Amino acid sequence: MEYPDWLGQPGVRCRMDWGPEGARAAAAHGDALVVVDTLRFSSAVATALHHDVRVHPCAADEDVFAAAANFGAEPAGSGIPEGRYSLSPLSYVEAPPGARVCLRSPNGATCTQYASSAPFLYVAALLNAAVVGRCVSRRMELTDLCVTVLACGELQPATDGAGGIRFAIEDYLGAGAVLASIPYSKSPEAELCEASFQASKSRMEALLAGSSSGLELSAKGRDADVRHCAALNVFTVAPMLLDGWFVDDAGLSPSERASGL
């Protein structure tokens, strides 16, 4: 699919967009991409990488069991009975270093796969927003790349047979937290997203707990997940997709980093 030039908002280097179509559009325009799915895919990836667990993202329509068998990994995520690993970020806290997981999700992982052709693709949450912003800024300093920070949103139940993407404040605020650490020109959408984060950052746990997504998780007994995901900048990992797996861009050596430019 071709996307019009105006959708890329020429003249600014930081944009903000939503959902799978936003991911496709960013990749089509050649933007670097930051995928934000705060509750819970992005937080799970950041937590896993912090504990030295490797994660391969699987879109909603992928066979996660086949991928796990191919990579010698464990399948986890959407549509799979919870085992040792899942979309819960807390399932990685006591994981053995070096564990490998193929993680399927209908939002974050799906957007990641839709934009896998992007020159650089990061995953961010409130947990690691600042370090991802710094790593993206470093890439932008050394290249002429633009970046799209993508709030994934939540899948809307198809009560009328249509379905769609629901506005998710946790993803909007997570995107704003990333944008706050990128010192380049921003689109109006990105400016407002950052401003919303700045005005709300002292109330993250309450806002996430009271959001539609937070209440959904609470009804499933996942209040601890919400509290974990609401913590701001407690991790220093910057998950970047490389050869199908997330690696820590913040931990790459200068030579490793240069080889990716």
ZITAFEN-V921211 format. One record per residue. N is the residue number from 1. SS is DSSP state (H for helix, E for strand, C for the rest). BURIAL is + if it has 24 or more other C-alpha atoms within 12 Angstrom, else -. Layout:
BEGIN
n: [N/N]
ss: [SS/SS]
burial: [BURIAL/BURIAL]
END
This chain:
BEGIN
n: [1/2/3/4/5/6/7/8/9/10/11/12/13/14/15/16/17/18/19/20/21/22/23/24/25/26/27/28/29/30/31/32/33/34/35/36/37/38/39/40/41/42/43/44/45/46/47/48/49/50/51/52/53/54/55/56/57/58/59/60/61/62/63/64/65/66/67/68/69/70/71/72/73/74/75/76/77/78/79/80/81/82/83/84/85/86/87/88/89/90/91/92/93/94/95/96/97/98/99/100/101/102/103/104/105/106/107/108/109/110/111/112/113/114/115/116/117/118/119/120/121/122/123/124/125/126/127/128/129/130/131/132/133/134/135/136/137/138/139/140/141/142/143/144/145/146/147/148/149/150/151/152/153/154/155/156/157/158/159/160/161/162/163/164/165/166/167/168/169/170/171/172/173/174/175/176/177/178/179/180/181/182/183/184/185/186/187/188/189/190/191/192/193/194/195/196/197/198/199/200/201/202/203/204/205/206/207/208/209/210/211/212/213/214/215/216/217/218/219/220/221/222/223/224/225/226/227/228/229/230/231/232/233/234/235/236/237/238/239/240/241/242/243/244/245/246/247/248/249/250/251/252/253/254/255/256/257/258/259/260/261]
ss: [C/C/C/C/H/H/H/H/C/C/C/C/C/E/E/E/E/E/H/H/H/H/H/H/H/H/H/H/C/C/C/E/E/E/E/E/C/C/C/C/H/H/H/H/H/H/H/H/H/H/C/C/C/E/E/E/E/E/C/C/C/C/C/H/H/H/H/H/H/H/H/C/C/E/E/E/E/C/C/C/C/C/C/C/C/C/C/C/H/H/H/H/C/C/C/C/C/C/C/E/E/E/E/E/C/C/C/H/H/H/H/H/H/H/C/C/C/C/C/C/E/E/E/E/C/H/H/H/H/H/H/H/H/H/H/H/H/H/H/H/H/H/C/C/C/C/E/E/E/E/E/C/C/E/E/E/C/C/C/C/C/C/C/E/E/E/C/C/H/H/H/H/H/H/H/H/H/H/H/C/C/C/C/C/C/E/C/H/H/H/H/H/H/H/H/H/H/H/H/H/H/H/H/H/H/H/H/H/H/H/C/H/H/H/H/H/H/H/H/C/C/C/H/H/H/H/H/H/H/C/C/C/C/C/C/C/C/C/E/E/E/E/C/C/E/E/E/E/H/H/H/C/C/H/H/H/H/H/H/C/C]
burial: [-/-/-/-/-/-/-/+/+/-/-/+/+/+/+/+/+/+/+/+/+/+/+/+/+/+/+/+/+/+/+/+/+/+/+/+/+/+/+/+/+/+/+/+/+/+/+/+/+/+/+/+/+/+/+/+/+/+/+/+/-/+/-/+/+/-/+/+/-/-/-/-/+/+/+/+/+/+/-/-/-/-/-/-/+/+/+/+/+/+/+/+/+/-/-/-/-/-/+/+/+/+/+/+/+/+/+/+/+/+/+/+/+/+/+/+/+/+/+/+/+/+/+/+/+/+/+/+/+/+/+/+/+/+/+/+/+/+/+/+/-/-/-/-/+/+/+/+/+/+/+/+/+/+/+/-/-/-/-/-/-/-/-/-/-/-/-/+/+/+/+/+/+/+/+/+/+/+/+/+/+/+/+/+/+/+/+/-/+/+/+/-/+/+/-/+/+/-/-/+/+/-/-/+/+/-/+/+/+/-/+/+/+/+/-/-/+/-/-/-/-/+/+/+/+/+/+/+/+/+/+/+/+/-/+/+/+/+/+/+/+/+/-/+/+/+/+/+/+/+/-/-/-/-/-/-/-/-/-/-/-]
END
